[in-house]
């Protein structure tokens, strides 16, 4: 493992945690806070600590670390609470981290008034995450975003570039009815 790569991940994480603690914290944004924002603007506001972060991220110990149009990165800290009976990280933890990166990558492509929902998630676990792995990152990238359908792919990697899993998603894209929340799930 490249210590300098892990150190940069940890430094970025520390700065983001400080920013998130000054913001509104975990929760759900009110519709009036996000109704006038594009998906990218919502995700960037979360990243900047101006909007709530997803509560599931606190529960499963991961956080949004980067976002741009068609791209989202989450960093996770695997721990004892995430272990399966065999002593490795449960596949559901992988799936949640990957689904978050995939969904938020798609969310960055949504114009004002449009939203999405995951219709399909496919994941391949290629290596177990054991106790020596301190951090992993799920990087999601949009492949296609149309009027009714979006697809994306993601990879879950360690600081040394080790691939632990990869995934794809198909999302349904739709017009948002007024009063509904556009914060990603």
QUIHURA-V883249 format. One record per pair of residues at least 6 apart in sequence whose ideal C-beta (glycine too) atoms are under 6 Angstrom apart, sorted by the first residue. I is the first residue (numbers start at 1). J is the second residue. Records with the same first field share a line. If there is no record, write none. Layout:
BEGIN
I=J / J
END
This chain:
BEGIN
1=159 / 160
2=160
5=159
6=159
9=135 / 159
12=65
13=75
16=63
19=49
20=49 / 53
22=49
23=49
24=52
26=53 / 55 / 58
27=52
28=52 / 183
29=51 / 52 / 183
31=179 / 181
34=42 / 182
38=111 / 112
39=107 / 108 / 110
40=69 / 108
43=67 / 104 / 107 / 108
45=51
46=53
47=64 / 67
57=63
60=96
61=77
62=74 / 76 / 97
63=75
64=74
65=73 / 75
66=73
67=108
69=108
70=108 / 109 / 142
71=105 / 141
72=101 / 104 / 105 / 140
73=137 / 139
74=97 / 100 / 101 / 138
75=135 / 137
76=97 / 136
77=135
78=89 / 129 / 133
82=89 / 90 / 93
84=90
88=128 / 130
89=129
91=125
94=125 / 156 / 165
95=123
97=138
98=123 / 138 / 154 / 156 / 167
99=121
101=138 / 140 / 154
102=140 / 152 / 154 / 169
103=184
104=184
105=140 / 141 / 142 / 152
106=116 / 142 / 150 / 152 / 171
107=184
109=142 / 145
113=176
115=176 / 182
116=150 / 171 / 173
117=172
118=169 / 171
119=170 / 172
120=170
121=169
122=168
123=165 / 167
124=166
125=165
126=163
127=164
129=164
133=158
136=156 / 158
137=157
138=154 / 156
139=155
140=152 / 154
141=153
142=152
143=151 / 152 / 153
144=151
148=173
150=171 / 173
151=170
152=169
153=168
154=167
155=166
156=164 / 165
157=163
END
